Amino acid sequence: MRDHYDDFLSRGAKILAVGPNDMATFKKYWTKENIPFIGLPDPDHVVAKQYRQEVNIFKLGRMPLNCIVDASGRIRYVHYGASMSDIPDNETFLSVIDELNKSSG
């Protein structure tokens, strides 16, 4: 998403990444990797539980969860990953955003 950040911005989308690390670890990684969007530390798994994100200790922790939430707070797309590499490509997200923008315009 970092490499296609401008594509998301041009569609009026904002990206929020939620991770299991504490604030210091999160900030260090965000700075090192030069990530332009918002990162939210969730070490107590509060957000993960609200979105029913799976935790599987045999697969290295929290499974990927990707969702698109519209401006009114409704989840319009959700993908629960079955493994750490099970993440939709950016084109999938951009296509969903384009469809949402078409239907609301």
Buried (B, 14 or more C-beta within 10 A) or exposed (E): BEEBBEBBEEEEBEBEBBBBBEEEEBEEEBEEEEBEBEBEBBEEEEBBEEEEBBEEEEBEEBBBBBBBBEEEEEEBBEBBBEEEEEBBEBEBBBEBBEEBEEEEE
